[in-house]
Protein backbone atom coordinates (compact mmCIF):
# COMPACT_ATOMS: atom_id res chain seq x y z
CA UNK A 1 0.00 0.00 0.00
CA UNK A 2 2.99 2.28 0.45
CA UNK A 3 4.15 1.87 -3.14
CA UNK A 4 3.78 4.83 -5.47
CA UNK A 5 1.83 3.56 -8.46
CA UNK A 6 3.22 4.19 -11.91
CA UNK A 7 0.60 6.14 -13.88
CA UNK A 8 -1.15 4.52 -16.80
CA UNK A 9 0.58 5.81 -19.90
CA UNK A 10 -1.96 7.00 -22.49
CA UNK A 11 -1.96 5.59 -26.00
CA UNK A 12 -2.09 8.57 -28.32
CA UNK A 13 -1.05 6.66 -31.45
CA UNK A 14 -3.76 6.28 -34.13
CA UNK A 15 -5.07 2.86 -34.99
CA UNK A 16 -3.47 3.03 -38.45
CA UNK A 17 -1.39 5.32 -40.59
CA UNK A 18 -3.11 8.13 -42.42
CA UNK A 19 -3.14 8.82 -46.17
CA UNK A 20 -2.05 5.36 -47.27
CA UNK A 21 -2.70 4.57 -50.93
CA UNK A 22 -1.26 1.13 -51.50
CA UNK A 23 -3.19 -2.00 -50.72
CA UNK A 24 -0.27 -4.24 -49.85
CA UNK A 25 0.53 -5.33 -46.31
CA UNK A 26 3.87 -4.15 -44.97
CA UNK A 27 5.66 -6.14 -42.32
CA UNK A 28 8.83 -4.25 -41.51
CA UNK A 29 12.00 -6.12 -40.71
CA UNK A 30 13.45 -4.02 -37.91
CA UNK A 31 16.41 -6.38 -37.48
CA UNK A 32 17.76 -6.57 -41.04
CA UNK A 33 15.91 -3.96 -43.10
CA UNK A 34 19.04 -2.99 -45.06
CA UNK A 35 19.13 -6.40 -46.74
CA UNK A 36 16.31 -5.20 -48.97
CA UNK A 37 18.98 -3.44 -51.06
CA UNK A 38 20.51 -6.81 -51.92
CA UNK A 39 24.05 -5.44 -51.72
CA UNK A 40 26.63 -7.80 -50.14
CA UNK A 41 29.10 -4.97 -49.59
CA UNK A 42 26.54 -2.94 -47.65
CA UNK A 43 25.59 -6.01 -45.60
CA UNK A 44 29.23 -6.61 -44.72
CA UNK A 45 29.86 -2.97 -43.80
CA UNK A 46 26.89 -2.91 -41.44
CA UNK A 47 27.86 -6.17 -39.78
CA UNK A 48 31.36 -4.83 -39.24
CA UNK A 49 30.06 -1.53 -37.89
CA UNK A 50 27.86 -3.33 -35.37
CA UNK A 51 31.00 -5.02 -34.03
CA UNK A 52 33.65 -2.32 -34.44
CA UNK A 53 31.90 1.02 -34.07
CA UNK A 54 33.34 2.82 -31.05
CA UNK A 55 30.08 4.51 -30.05
CA UNK A 56 28.34 1.13 -29.96
CA UNK A 57 31.16 -0.24 -27.82
CA UNK A 58 30.88 2.73 -25.45
CA UNK A 59 27.13 2.17 -25.16
CA UNK A 60 27.77 -1.48 -24.28
CA UNK A 61 30.21 -0.47 -21.55
CA UNK A 62 27.69 2.01 -20.12
CA UNK A 63 25.11 -0.77 -20.10
CA UNK A 64 27.46 -3.04 -18.17
CA UNK A 65 28.10 -0.21 -15.72
CA UNK A 66 24.36 0.34 -15.21
CA UNK A 67 23.83 -3.37 -14.60
CA UNK A 68 26.67 -3.44 -12.08
CA UNK A 69 25.17 -0.48 -10.22
CA UNK A 70 21.76 -2.13 -10.16
CA UNK A 71 23.22 -5.37 -8.80
CA UNK A 72 25.10 -3.42 -6.14
CA UNK A 73 21.95 -1.50 -5.17
CA UNK A 74 20.16 -4.72 -4.32
CA UNK A 75 22.21 -4.95 -1.11
CA UNK A 76 21.25 -1.42 -0.01
CA UNK A 77 18.62 -2.75 2.42
CA UNK A 78 20.47 -5.89 3.44
CA UNK A 79 22.14 -6.26 6.85
CA UNK A 80 25.75 -5.14 6.95
CA UNK A 81 28.61 -6.18 9.21
CA UNK A 82 31.49 -3.97 10.32
CA UNK A 83 34.62 -5.09 12.15
CA UNK A 84 36.82 -2.69 14.08
CA UNK A 85 39.67 -2.67 16.60
CA UNK A 86 40.83 0.22 18.77
CA UNK A 87 42.57 0.98 22.07
CA UNK A 88 40.89 2.69 25.03
CA UNK A 89 42.58 3.93 28.22
CA UNK A 90 41.18 4.78 31.62
CA UNK A 91 41.03 8.47 32.58
CA UNK A 92 44.12 8.15 34.79
CA UNK A 93 45.99 6.36 32.01
CA UNK A 94 46.80 3.49 34.31
CA UNK A 95 45.21 0.82 32.20
CA UNK A 96 44.74 0.33 28.48
CA UNK A 97 42.23 -1.92 26.81
CA UNK A 98 42.27 -3.51 23.37
CA UNK A 99 38.73 -3.59 22.12
CA UNK A 100 37.48 -5.65 19.20
CA UNK A 101 33.99 -4.89 17.97
CA UNK A 102 31.46 -6.22 15.50
CA UNK A 103 28.65 -3.88 14.42
CA UNK A 104 25.66 -4.78 12.28
CA UNK A 105 22.87 -2.50 11.06
CA UNK A 106 19.83 -3.29 8.97
CA UNK A 107 17.51 -0.66 7.53
CA UNK A 108 14.20 -2.17 6.46
CA UNK A 109 13.31 0.15 3.59
CA UNK A 110 9.69 0.45 4.68
CA UNK A 111 7.10 2.91 3.34
CA UNK A 112 8.14 2.34 -0.28
CA UNK A 113 11.78 3.36 0.12
CA UNK A 114 13.16 0.02 -1.13
CA UNK A 115 10.71 -0.07 -4.05
CA UNK A 116 11.66 3.48 -5.03
CA UNK A 117 15.35 2.61 -5.11
CA UNK A 118 14.64 -0.49 -7.16
CA UNK A 119 12.68 1.51 -9.70
CA UNK A 120 15.39 4.13 -10.09
CA UNK A 121 18.09 1.54 -10.69
CA UNK A 122 15.78 -0.48 -12.92
CA UNK A 123 15.05 2.58 -15.05
CA UNK A 124 18.76 3.44 -15.26
CA UNK A 125 19.56 -0.05 -16.54
CA UNK A 126 16.72 0.06 -19.06
CA UNK A 127 17.78 3.51 -20.23
CA UNK A 128 21.25 2.08 -20.87
CA UNK A 129 19.68 -0.82 -22.82
CA UNK A 130 17.63 1.63 -24.89
CA UNK A 131 20.61 3.90 -25.51
CA UNK A 132 22.66 0.94 -26.74
CA UNK A 133 19.84 -0.09 -29.09
CA UNK A 134 19.40 3.50 -30.27
CA UNK A 135 23.09 3.74 -31.05
CA UNK A 136 22.85 0.59 -33.19
CA UNK A 137 19.89 2.08 -35.07
CA UNK A 138 21.80 5.30 -35.68
CA UNK A 139 25.02 3.60 -36.79
CA UNK A 140 23.23 1.23 -39.17
CA UNK A 141 21.27 4.11 -40.70
CA UNK A 142 24.41 6.23 -41.08
CA UNK A 143 26.38 3.41 -42.72
CA UNK A 144 23.54 2.75 -45.16
CA UNK A 145 23.04 6.45 -45.89
CA UNK A 146 26.75 7.09 -46.49
CA UNK A 147 27.06 4.00 -48.68
CA UNK A 148 24.05 4.97 -50.81
CA UNK A 149 25.39 8.50 -51.25
CA UNK A 150 28.85 7.15 -52.13
CA UNK A 151 27.63 4.78 -54.82
CA UNK A 152 25.23 7.38 -56.17
CA UNK A 153 28.02 9.95 -56.38
CA UNK A 154 30.24 7.45 -58.19
CA UNK A 155 27.51 6.76 -60.75
CA UNK A 156 26.81 10.47 -61.06
CA UNK A 157 30.51 11.17 -61.68
CA UNK A 158 30.58 8.57 -64.45
CA UNK A 159 27.51 10.07 -66.14
CA UNK A 160 28.83 13.62 -65.80
CA UNK A 161 32.06 12.55 -67.46
CA UNK A 162 30.02 11.32 -70.41
CA UNK A 163 28.23 14.68 -70.50
CA UNK A 164 31.62 16.42 -70.64
CA UNK A 165 32.61 14.17 -73.55
CA UNK A 166 29.40 15.07 -75.39
CA UNK A 167 29.89 18.76 -74.69
CA UNK A 168 33.47 18.52 -75.95
CA UNK A 169 32.20 16.87 -79.10
CA UNK A 170 29.68 19.71 -79.49
CA UNK A 171 32.50 22.27 -79.33
CA UNK A 172 34.38 20.38 -82.02
CA UNK A 173 31.29 20.25 -84.24
CA UNK A 174 30.60 23.95 -83.70
CA UNK A 175 34.16 24.82 -84.66
CA UNK A 176 33.92 22.63 -87.77
CA UNK A 177 30.67 24.31 -88.77
CA UNK A 178 32.30 27.70 -88.31
CA UNK A 179 35.26 26.73 -90.50
CA UNK A 180 32.90 25.48 -93.22
CA UNK A 181 30.79 28.62 -92.91
CA UNK A 182 27.78 26.62 -91.76
CA UNK A 183 27.84 27.99 -88.25
CA UNK A 184 28.47 31.21 -86.38
CA UNK A 185 30.90 32.28 -83.62
CA UNK A 186 27.88 32.49 -81.31
CA UNK A 187 27.36 28.73 -81.63
CA UNK A 188 31.00 28.13 -80.72
CA UNK A 189 30.81 30.41 -77.69
CA UNK A 190 27.59 28.77 -76.55
CA UNK A 191 29.13 25.30 -76.92
CA UNK A 192 32.23 26.34 -74.94
CA UNK A 193 30.10 27.86 -72.19
CA UNK A 194 28.08 24.66 -71.88
CA UNK A 195 31.32 22.66 -71.78
CA UNK A 196 32.68 24.77 -68.91
CA UNK A 197 29.42 24.33 -67.03
CA UNK A 198 29.54 20.56 -67.57
CA UNK A 199 33.15 20.44 -66.34
CA UNK A 200 32.18 22.36 -63.19
CA UNK A 201 29.28 20.00 -62.53
CA UNK A 202 31.53 16.98 -63.09
CA UNK A 203 33.79 18.11 -60.24
CA UNK A 204 30.93 18.09 -57.70
CA UNK A 205 30.67 14.33 -56.93
CA UNK A 206 34.37 14.08 -56.01
CA UNK A 207 33.85 15.83 -52.68
CA UNK A 208 30.86 13.66 -51.82
CA UNK A 209 32.85 10.52 -52.65
CA UNK A 210 35.70 11.59 -50.35
CA UNK A 211 33.37 12.62 -47.52
CA UNK A 212 31.26 9.46 -47.59
CA UNK A 213 34.29 7.16 -47.73
CA UNK A 214 35.75 8.86 -44.69
CA UNK A 215 32.39 8.85 -42.90
CA UNK A 216 32.11 5.09 -43.35
CA UNK A 217 35.66 4.68 -42.08
CA UNK A 218 34.75 6.56 -38.89
CA UNK A 219 31.64 4.43 -38.45
CA UNK A 220 33.86 1.34 -38.73
CA UNK A 221 36.18 2.68 -36.04
CA UNK A 222 39.16 3.34 -38.30
CA UNK A 223 40.86 6.21 -40.11
CA UNK A 224 41.37 4.61 -43.51
CA UNK A 225 38.53 3.96 -45.97
CA UNK A 226 37.95 0.33 -46.85
CA UNK A 227 39.70 -0.57 -50.13
CA UNK A 228 36.47 -2.02 -51.51
CA UNK A 229 34.96 1.48 -51.43
CA UNK A 230 37.70 2.87 -53.65
CA UNK A 231 36.53 0.83 -56.61
CA UNK A 232 33.66 2.00 -58.81
CA UNK A 233 30.39 0.13 -58.26
CA UNK A 234 26.77 0.57 -59.21
CA UNK A 235 24.48 1.98 -56.53
CA UNK A 236 22.14 -0.59 -54.98
CA UNK A 237 18.60 -0.43 -56.32
CA UNK A 238 15.78 -0.74 -53.84
CA UNK A 239 13.06 -3.07 -55.15
CA UNK A 240 9.41 -2.14 -55.31
CA UNK A 241 7.96 -2.08 -51.81
CA UNK A 242 4.23 -1.82 -51.25
CA UNK A 243 3.58 -0.23 -47.87
CA UNK A 244 0.03 -0.75 -46.76
CA UNK A 245 -1.53 -0.42 -43.34
CA UNK A 246 1.15 -0.36 -40.67
CA UNK A 247 0.13 -0.66 -37.03
CA UNK A 248 0.77 2.73 -35.46
CA UNK A 249 1.83 0.98 -32.26
CA UNK A 250 5.04 0.09 -34.13
CA UNK A 251 6.49 3.45 -33.10
CA UNK A 252 6.61 2.20 -29.53
CA UNK A 253 9.88 0.55 -30.55
CA UNK A 254 11.33 4.03 -31.05
CA UNK A 255 14.14 4.68 -28.55
CA UNK A 256 12.87 8.17 -27.67
CA UNK A 257 9.47 6.76 -26.69
CA UNK A 258 11.01 3.95 -24.68
CA UNK A 259 13.28 6.49 -22.95
CA UNK A 260 10.26 8.59 -22.04
CA UNK A 261 8.58 5.47 -20.68
CA UNK A 262 11.54 4.66 -18.44
CA UNK A 263 11.76 8.27 -17.30
CA UNK A 264 8.24 7.81 -15.94
CA UNK A 265 9.42 4.74 -14.02
CA UNK A 266 12.39 6.68 -12.66
CA UNK A 267 10.24 9.65 -11.66
CA UNK A 268 7.87 7.28 -9.85
CA UNK A 269 10.83 5.82 -7.97
CA UNK A 270 12.07 9.27 -6.95
CA UNK A 271 8.58 10.18 -5.78
CA UNK A 272 8.38 6.97 -3.77
CA UNK A 273 11.62 7.80 -1.96
CA UNK A 274 10.49 11.38 -1.33
CA UNK A 275 7.25 10.12 0.21
CA UNK A 276 9.11 7.51 2.28
CA UNK A 277 11.30 10.30 3.66
CA UNK A 278 8.16 11.74 5.30
CA UNK A 279 8.02 8.66 7.54
CA UNK A 280 10.46 7.33 10.11
CA UNK A 281 13.40 5.21 9.02
CA UNK A 282 13.20 1.89 10.86
CA UNK A 283 15.85 -0.74 11.39
CA UNK A 284 17.77 -2.80 13.90
CA UNK A 285 21.34 -2.83 15.08
CA UNK A 286 23.57 -5.08 17.12
CA UNK A 287 27.02 -4.53 18.64
CA UNK A 288 29.41 -7.10 20.11
CA UNK A 289 32.51 -5.74 21.84
CA UNK A 290 35.36 -7.74 23.34
CA UNK A 291 37.63 -5.80 25.73
CA UNK A 292 41.07 -7.12 26.78
CA UNK A 293 43.26 -5.37 29.38
CA UNK A 294 46.79 -4.50 28.26
CA UNK A 295 48.19 -4.44 31.86
CA UNK A 296 48.46 -7.13 34.51
CA UNK A 297 46.16 -5.31 36.90
CA UNK A 298 43.15 -6.45 34.86
CA UNK A 299 43.32 -10.06 33.77
CA UNK A 300 39.74 -10.72 32.66
CA UNK A 301 38.27 -10.21 29.22
CA UNK A 302 34.87 -8.53 29.00
CA UNK A 303 32.21 -9.09 26.35
CA UNK A 304 29.32 -6.74 25.71
CA UNK A 305 26.44 -7.48 23.31
CA UNK A 306 23.92 -4.72 22.67
CA UNK A 307 20.99 -5.22 20.23
CA UNK A 308 18.14 -2.86 19.61
CA UNK A 309 15.95 -1.02 17.14
CA UNK A 310 16.88 2.14 15.26
CA UNK A 311 14.49 4.91 14.35
CA UNK A 312 15.03 8.24 12.62
CA UNK A 313 12.16 10.71 12.92
CA UNK A 314 11.73 13.52 10.33
CA UNK A 315 10.41 16.14 12.75
CA UNK A 316 12.35 19.37 12.34
CA UNK A 317 12.71 19.20 8.54
CA UNK A 318 9.38 17.54 7.77
CA UNK A 319 8.02 20.62 5.95
CA UNK A 320 11.09 20.73 3.69
CA UNK A 321 10.67 17.03 2.92
CA UNK A 322 7.02 17.65 2.07
CA UNK A 323 8.09 20.26 -0.47
CA UNK A 324 10.52 17.77 -2.01
CA UNK A 325 7.69 15.25 -2.31
CA UNK A 326 5.50 17.89 -3.96
CA UNK A 327 8.26 18.64 -6.43
CA UNK A 328 8.62 14.93 -7.24
CA UNK A 329 4.86 14.66 -7.84
CA UNK A 330 5.02 17.46 -10.39
CA UNK A 331 8.10 15.88 -11.97
CA UNK A 332 6.21 12.60 -12.36
CA UNK A 333 3.31 14.36 -14.08
CA UNK A 334 5.78 16.15 -16.34
CA UNK A 335 7.36 12.81 -17.30
CA UNK A 336 3.92 11.46 -18.25
CA UNK A 337 3.33 14.49 -20.47
CA UNK A 338 6.79 14.04 -21.96
CA UNK A 339 5.86 10.46 -22.80
CA UNK A 340 2.70 11.61 -24.57
CA UNK A 341 4.71 14.20 -26.48
CA UNK A 342 7.26 11.58 -27.53
CA UNK A 343 4.48 9.32 -28.88
CA UNK A 344 2.82 12.15 -30.78
CA UNK A 345 6.11 13.35 -32.28
CA UNK A 346 7.09 9.79 -33.15
CA UNK A 347 3.84 9.18 -35.00
CA UNK A 348 4.21 12.49 -36.85
CA UNK A 349 7.77 11.67 -37.90
CA UNK A 350 6.79 8.20 -39.08
CA UNK A 351 3.77 9.58 -40.97
CA UNK A 352 6.02 12.13 -42.69
CA UNK A 353 8.61 9.46 -43.53
CA UNK A 354 5.91 7.27 -45.09
CA UNK A 355 4.59 10.15 -47.19
CA UNK A 356 8.10 11.05 -48.28
CA UNK A 357 8.82 7.47 -49.30
CA UNK A 358 5.61 7.37 -51.34
CA UNK A 359 6.52 10.63 -53.08
CA UNK A 360 10.06 9.54 -53.88
CA UNK A 361 8.86 6.16 -55.15
CA UNK A 362 6.41 7.83 -57.55
CA UNK A 363 9.14 10.19 -58.74
CA UNK A 364 11.49 7.29 -59.47
CA UNK A 365 8.82 5.61 -61.57
CA UNK A 366 8.11 8.78 -63.57
CA UNK A 367 11.78 9.57 -64.16
CA UNK A 368 12.41 5.96 -65.10
CA UNK A 369 9.90 6.28 -67.90
CA UNK A 370 11.50 9.57 -68.98
CA UNK A 371 14.91 7.90 -69.00
CA UNK A 372 13.65 5.09 -71.22
CA UNK A 373 12.19 7.57 -73.71
CA UNK A 374 15.33 9.72 -73.82
CA UNK A 375 17.52 6.63 -74.26
CA UNK A 376 15.38 5.52 -77.19
CA UNK A 377 15.62 9.02 -78.68
CA UNK A 378 19.42 8.99 -78.37
CA UNK A 379 19.58 5.58 -80.02
CA UNK A 380 17.34 6.76 -82.88
CA UNK A 381 19.50 9.85 -83.40
CA UNK A 382 22.60 7.67 -83.64
CA UNK A 383 20.85 5.43 -86.14
CA UNK A 384 19.80 8.40 -88.29
CA UNK A 385 23.34 9.73 -88.24
CA UNK A 386 24.71 6.36 -89.23
CA UNK A 387 22.46 6.10 -92.29
CA UNK A 388 23.09 9.72 -93.29
CA UNK A 389 19.70 11.18 -92.29
CA UNK A 390 21.02 13.14 -89.29
CA UNK A 391 24.10 15.03 -88.22
CA UNK A 392 26.42 14.81 -85.24
CA UNK A 393 24.85 17.78 -83.51
CA UNK A 394 21.46 16.09 -83.23
CA UNK A 395 23.10 12.91 -82.01
CA UNK A 396 25.19 14.77 -79.41
CA UNK A 397 22.16 16.72 -78.18
CA UNK A 398 20.12 13.54 -77.83
CA UNK A 399 22.96 11.85 -75.93
CA UNK A 400 23.22 14.82 -73.55
CA UNK A 401 19.48 14.75 -72.93
CA UNK A 402 19.67 11.02 -72.18
CA UNK A 403 22.56 11.54 -69.76
CA UNK A 404 20.72 14.35 -68.02
CA UNK A 405 17.71 12.07 -67.65
CA UNK A 406 20.05 9.44 -66.27
CA UNK A 407 21.36 11.97 -63.72
CA UNK A 408 17.82 12.85 -62.67
CA UNK A 409 16.90 9.20 -62.29
CA UNK A 410 20.10 8.57 -60.30
CA UNK A 411 19.25 11.36 -57.87
CA UNK A 412 15.66 10.13 -57.57
CA UNK A 413 16.83 6.58 -56.80
CA UNK A 414 19.23 7.96 -54.21
CA UNK A 415 16.50 10.05 -52.59
CA UNK A 416 14.12 7.08 -52.53
CA UNK A 417 16.78 4.93 -50.86
CA UNK A 418 17.50 7.68 -48.33
CA UNK A 419 13.76 8.02 -47.68
CA UNK A 420 13.62 4.26 -47.06
CA UNK A 421 16.46 4.57 -44.54
CA UNK A 422 14.74 7.53 -42.86
CA UNK A 423 11.52 5.50 -42.71
CA UNK A 424 13.14 2.69 -40.78
CA UNK A 425 14.91 5.12 -38.52
CA UNK A 426 11.52 6.71 -37.82
CA UNK A 427 10.10 3.30 -36.96
CA UNK A 428 12.89 2.80 -34.45
CA UNK A 429 14.63 -0.51 -34.08
CA UNK A 430 14.30 -3.84 -32.39
CA UNK A 431 15.07 -3.11 -28.74
CA UNK A 432 16.25 -6.07 -26.63
CA UNK A 433 13.99 -7.15 -23.77
CA UNK A 434 14.11 -4.65 -20.94
CA UNK A 435 14.70 -5.52 -17.30
CA UNK A 436 11.43 -5.98 -15.44
CA UNK A 437 10.14 -5.43 -11.95
CA UNK A 438 7.16 -6.92 -10.18
CA UNK A 439 5.87 -3.44 -9.37
CA UNK A 440 5.77 -2.39 -13.02
CA UNK A 441 2.21 -1.36 -13.61
CA UNK A 442 0.62 1.03 -16.05
CA UNK A 443 3.27 0.55 -18.71
CA UNK A 444 2.38 -0.54 -22.25
Secondary structure, 3 states (H helix, E strand, C coil): CCCCCCCCCCCCCCCECCCCCCCCCCCCCCCCHHHHHCCHHHHHHHHHHHHHCHHHHHHHHHHHHHHHHHHHHCCCCCCEEEEEEEEEECCCCCCEEEEEEEEEEEECCCCCHHHHHHHHHHHHHHHHHHHHHHHHHHHHHHHHHHHHHHHHHHHHHHHHHHHHHHHHHHHHHHHHHHHCCCCCHHHHHHHHHHHHHHHHHHCHHHHHHHHHHHHHHHHCCCCCCCHHHCCCCCCCCCCCCCCCCCEHHHHHHCHHHHHHHHHHHHHHHHHHHHHHCCCCEEEEEEEEEEEEECCCCCCCCEEEEEEEEEEECCCCCHHHHHHHHHHHHHHHHHHHHHHHHHHHHHHHHHHHHHHHHHHHHHHHHHHHHHHHHHHHHHHHHHHHHHCCCCCHHHHHHHHHHHHHHHHHHHHHHHHHHHHHHHHHHHHCCCCCCCCCCCCCCCCC
